[in-house]
Amino acid sequence: MIYISTAMYIEAQEIIKRLGLKRDNSINKFEVFKNDEVTLIITGVGKVKSAVALTYLLSRQEITQNDLYINFGVCGTKDKQIEQGEVFLCSKITDNDTKFTYYSDLLFKHPFKEGSIETFSKVANEGESDELLVDMEASSLYQAASVFFKPHQIMFIKVVSDYQSTENIDRDFVLKVVEKNIHRVIEWINYIKDNFIKSRQVLTQAEEELIKKVSENLKMSATMENEFRQLMIYHKLLDNDITELIDIYLKIECKSKNEGKMHLAELKRRIIK
């Protein structure tokens, strides 16, 4: 299952329509739309509202290692050279209030630009952030999602709507900005859904045992092992032989998790180019 949250209905409107999502009337505290493969919730604007809504939704589900979470919505930027409607995938999220920083591990190939985002408790004006993008939900959503998902299962897709000015942005303008590149977002969501969410049977029993052995050799944590397994699924779905790829790691026995983390990073660079 892919879980998606947006702060406002206007941000979700095209996703709901294009993915054929239907209102879940069994949930009356929030607007939730779903089909057999995607569940979307409208959280409301702001850190507290969004975290409460997402936690409410996810706590009712059985989240697995094959599920993903995506936050989608508009954001501001300080860079006036960036065109309104441009889509970014955010790997670094900073909370303006606490100054804590969180990272999403971008495991999947994507067609978007990458950028960092800072989350404010109020509308951020020009000059208030050192990061490229700003919004009002990402940091709290990351904290809520991380209770249920590993970092490689959490993604933030943001559409630039404004340049951190005091200019009022109405619903029609937000819809116009979202519609500009929503087809690229939908195509990517469908790609992820078709190629990775349905990947439970991709690995053979022998390959699962091989992955387990390498994980032990590299002293991987549970999070590292989950990421390693997803990398192997990704590699195999591209019609590659994972046995040949990781055979070298069967001969390595790490002395620490940090050593194993370096090998995992090297392996990731070899797969995702």
PAMAR-262388 format. One line per field, with one value per residue (C-alpha): x, y, z. Coordinates in nm, 3 decimals, padded with zeros to 5 digits. Example, Ala and Ser with C-alpha at 12.3 -4.5 7.8 and 13.67 -1.06 7.14 Angstrom:
<nodes>
east <- (01.230 | 01.367)
north <- (-00.450 | -00.106)
up <- (00.780 | 00.714)
</nodes>
This chain:
<nodes>
east <- (00.000 | 00.112 | -00.003 | -00.024 | -00.099 | -00.173 | -00.250 | -00.534 | -00.795 | -00.692 | -00.348 | -00.502 | -00.778 | -00.591 | -00.438 | -00.782 | -00.925 | -00.640 | -00.589 | -00.962 | -00.968 | -01.303 | -01.404 | -01.371 | -01.692 | -01.586 | -01.355 | -01.535 | -01.268 | -01.065 | -01.118 | -00.965 | -00.974 | -00.854 | -00.849 | -00.684 | -00.333 | -00.336 | -00.475 | -00.475 | -00.559 | -00.623 | -00.451 | -00.512 | -00.244 | 00.030 | 00.263 | 00.024 | -00.279 | -00.079 | 00.104 | -00.217 | -00.402 | -00.124 | -00.074 | -00.448 | -00.452 | -00.137 | -00.219 | -00.527 | -00.318 | -00.081 | 00.225 | 00.474 | 00.821 | 00.655 | 00.447 | 00.549 | 00.452 | 00.448 | 00.374 | 00.264 | 00.195 | 00.298 | 00.592 | 00.775 | 01.129 | 01.382 | 01.518 | 01.327 | 01.500 | 01.292 | 00.974 | 00.642 | 00.513 | 00.860 | 00.860 | 01.120 | 01.190 | 01.323 | 01.600 | 01.672 | 01.402 | 01.479 | 01.245 | 01.271 | 01.155 | 01.381 | 01.657 | 01.646 | 01.722 | 01.576 | 01.674 | 01.476 | 01.684 | 01.600 | 01.618 | 01.415 | 01.503 | 01.288 | 01.245 | 01.239 | 01.492 | 01.621 | 01.627 | 01.623 | 01.318 | 01.262 | 00.933 | 00.792 | 00.504 | 00.387 | 00.414 | 00.783 | 00.878 | 01.176 | 01.510 | 01.389 | 01.535 | 01.874 | 01.718 | 01.597 | 01.233 | 00.994 | 00.661 | 00.448 | 00.421 | 00.722 | 00.923 | 00.626 | 00.509 | 00.853 | 00.848 | 00.500 | 00.577 | 00.906 | 00.711 | 00.567 | 00.816 | 01.191 | 01.367 | 01.374 | 00.994 | 00.930 | 00.920 | 00.834 | 00.727 | 00.689 | 00.562 | 00.693 | 00.405 | 00.558 | 00.874 | 00.815 | 00.637 | 00.330 | 00.132 | -00.198 | -00.223 | -00.581 | -00.722 | -00.737 | -00.370 | -00.269 | -00.466 | -00.303 | 00.045 | -00.027 | -00.178 | 00.131 | 00.340 | 00.095 | 00.116 | 00.485 | 00.398 | 00.117 | 00.337 | 00.605 | 00.356 | 00.222 | 00.577 | 00.662 | 00.332 | 00.363 | 00.732 | 00.795 | 00.481 | 00.388 | 00.733 | 00.671 | 00.738 | 01.031 | 01.305 | 01.345 | 01.400 | 01.765 | 01.806 | 01.638 | 01.885 | 02.174 | 02.057 | 02.031 | 02.386 | 02.531 | 02.339 | 02.500 | 02.847 | 02.815 | 02.664 | 02.362 | 02.102 | 01.735 | 01.700 | 02.009 | 01.889 | 01.550 | 01.721 | 01.957 | 01.664 | 01.480 | 01.796 | 01.812 | 01.447 | 01.507 | 01.815 | 01.637 | 01.333 | 01.569 | 01.646 | 01.980 | 02.139 | 02.168 | 02.384 | 02.660 | 02.630 | 02.668 | 02.887 | 03.188 | 03.016 | 02.989 | 03.366 | 03.362 | 03.306 | 03.274 | 03.375 | 03.119 | 02.792 | 02.977 | 03.198 | 02.889 | 02.724 | 03.015 | 02.979 | 02.602 | 02.660 | 02.907 | 02.660 | 02.386 | 02.610 | 02.673 | 02.299 | 02.147 | 02.338)
north <- (00.000 | 00.354 | 00.603 | 00.966 | 01.277 | 01.629 | 01.928 | 02.056 | 01.894 | 02.119 | 01.954 | 01.607 | 01.671 | 01.556 | 01.253 | 01.143 | 01.184 | 01.030 | 00.731 | 00.669 | 00.699 | 00.679 | 00.835 | 00.596 | 00.662 | 00.439 | 00.722 | 01.040 | 01.230 | 01.303 | 01.294 | 00.966 | 00.840 | 00.499 | 00.207 | -00.134 | 00.008 | 00.371 | 00.545 | 00.926 | 01.147 | 01.523 | 01.627 | 01.999 | 02.271 | 02.290 | 02.069 | 01.956 | 01.890 | 01.698 | 01.478 | 01.395 | 01.303 | 01.084 | 00.906 | 00.844 | 00.686 | 00.475 | 00.345 | 00.178 | -00.010 | -00.306 | -00.137 | -00.372 | -00.338 | -00.328 | -00.017 | 00.342 | 00.686 | 00.997 | 01.353 | 01.565 | 01.938 | 02.288 | 02.475 | 02.805 | 02.871 | 03.151 | 03.086 | 03.299 | 03.119 | 02.810 | 02.796 | 02.777 | 02.423 | 02.263 | 01.933 | 01.841 | 01.524 | 01.619 | 01.417 | 01.658 | 01.803 | 02.063 | 02.178 | 02.555 | 02.543 | 02.265 | 02.286 | 01.905 | 01.759 | 01.441 | 01.246 | 01.037 | 00.771 | 00.815 | 00.455 | 00.474 | 00.639 | 00.943 | 01.218 | 01.510 | 01.760 | 01.706 | 01.969 | 02.037 | 02.177 | 02.362 | 02.341 | 02.648 | 02.683 | 02.991 | 03.120 | 03.183 | 03.505 | 03.567 | 03.547 | 03.339 | 03.008 | 02.891 | 02.586 | 02.582 | 02.505 | 02.584 | 02.440 | 02.395 | 02.015 | 01.810 | 01.781 | 01.676 | 01.433 | 01.275 | 01.225 | 01.070 | 00.850 | 00.726 | 00.550 | 00.320 | 00.330 | 00.303 | 00.608 | 00.453 | 00.415 | 00.786 | 01.041 | 01.409 | 01.541 | 01.918 | 02.154 | 02.511 | 02.758 | 03.084 | 03.279 | 03.329 | 03.659 | 03.796 | 03.761 | 03.582 | 03.247 | 03.136 | 02.790 | 02.838 | 02.930 | 02.628 | 02.398 | 02.552 | 02.504 | 02.143 | 02.055 | 02.177 | 01.867 | 01.634 | 01.387 | 01.328 | 01.267 | 01.024 | 00.838 | 00.797 | 00.681 | 00.422 | 00.314 | 00.265 | 00.088 | -00.152 | -00.231 | -00.226 | -00.243 | -00.571 | -00.714 | -00.963 | -01.263 | -01.117 | -01.290 | -01.666 | -01.849 | -01.900 | -01.526 | -01.440 | -01.670 | -01.509 | -01.163 | -01.282 | -01.421 | -01.097 | -00.894 | -01.100 | -01.067 | -00.689 | -00.664 | -00.475 | -00.329 | -00.410 | -00.080 | -00.147 | -00.500 | -00.366 | -00.113 | -00.382 | -00.610 | -00.331 | -00.260 | -00.625 | -00.622 | -00.306 | -00.458 | -00.783 | -00.605 | -00.448 | -00.802 | -00.824 | -01.115 | -01.024 | -01.328 | -01.204 | -00.853 | -00.942 | -01.252 | -01.047 | -00.959 | -01.325 | -01.318 | -01.008 | -01.017 | -00.671 | -00.590 | -00.311 | -00.170 | 00.139 | -00.078 | -00.253 | 00.084 | 00.184 | -00.135 | -00.077 | 00.280 | 00.153 | -00.110 | 00.151 | 00.371 | 00.076 | 00.006 | 00.355 | 00.570)
up <- (00.000 | -00.074 | 00.191 | 00.077 | 00.280 | 00.167 | 00.386 | 00.167 | -00.055 | -00.344 | -00.338 | -00.346 | -00.600 | -00.911 | -00.736 | -00.619 | -00.967 | -01.165 | -00.936 | -00.901 | -00.522 | -00.340 | -00.008 | 00.287 | 00.476 | 00.765 | 00.875 | 00.974 | 01.168 | 00.852 | 00.477 | 00.354 | -00.005 | -00.118 | -00.356 | -00.321 | -00.361 | -00.244 | 00.066 | 00.086 | 00.383 | 00.398 | 00.720 | 00.750 | 00.745 | 01.007 | 01.208 | 01.480 | 01.260 | 01.001 | 01.255 | 01.442 | 01.123 | 00.984 | 01.316 | 01.339 | 00.992 | 01.021 | 01.369 | 01.217 | 00.958 | 00.952 | 00.800 | 00.630 | 00.476 | 00.133 | 00.211 | 00.138 | 00.266 | 00.046 | 00.155 | -00.139 | -00.141 | -00.234 | -00.083 | -00.105 | -00.223 | -00.188 | -00.539 | -00.787 | -01.074 | -00.995 | -01.199 | -01.016 | -01.055 | -01.041 | -00.849 | -00.586 | -00.391 | -00.048 | 00.117 | 00.406 | 00.632 | 00.902 | 01.177 | 01.226 | 01.589 | 01.719 | 01.453 | 01.433 | 01.091 | 00.942 | 00.632 | 00.387 | 00.216 | -00.155 | -00.266 | -00.588 | -00.916 | -00.986 | -01.248 | -01.003 | -00.878 | -00.522 | -00.250 | 00.123 | 00.302 | 00.630 | 00.817 | 00.994 | 01.239 | 01.049 | 00.694 | 00.625 | 00.454 | 00.228 | 00.407 | 00.702 | 00.581 | 00.459 | 00.292 | -00.066 | 00.017 | 00.303 | 00.417 | 00.730 | 00.768 | 00.654 | 00.978 | 01.192 | 00.924 | 00.912 | 01.289 | 01.276 | 00.975 | 01.124 | 01.400 | 01.133 | 00.842 | 00.784 | 00.630 | 00.281 | 00.293 | 00.358 | 00.076 | 00.040 | -00.300 | -00.306 | -00.576 | -00.574 | -00.552 | -00.427 | -00.347 | 00.027 | -00.022 | 00.151 | -00.171 | -00.113 | -00.295 | -00.362 | -00.433 | -00.810 | -00.820 | -00.608 | -00.838 | -01.144 | -00.995 | -00.896 | -01.234 | -01.417 | -01.340 | -01.167 | -01.457 | -01.373 | -01.008 | -01.098 | -01.346 | -01.077 | -00.814 | -01.059 | -01.143 | -00.776 | -00.711 | -01.004 | -00.962 | -00.589 | -00.378 | -00.548 | -00.493 | -00.213 | -00.438 | -00.631 | -00.430 | -00.418 | -00.091 | -00.183 | -00.247 | 00.084 | 00.261 | 00.074 | 00.181 | 00.541 | 00.529 | 00.385 | 00.646 | 00.920 | 00.765 | 00.742 | 01.093 | 00.959 | 01.191 | 01.122 | 00.935 | 00.726 | 00.645 | 00.531 | 00.304 | 00.171 | 00.089 | -00.095 | -00.295 | -00.396 | -00.502 | -00.702 | -00.869 | -00.956 | -01.097 | -01.348 | -01.469 | -01.291 | -01.103 | -00.736 | -00.658 | -00.884 | -00.740 | -00.373 | -00.395 | -00.284 | 00.045 | 00.140 | 00.192 | 00.413 | 00.788 | 00.941 | 01.295 | 01.344 | 01.210 | 01.086 | 00.869 | 00.734 | 00.672 | 00.446 | 00.242 | 00.212 | 00.091 | -00.168 | -00.286 | -00.317 | -00.533 | -00.763 | -00.806 | -00.818 | -01.064)
</nodes>
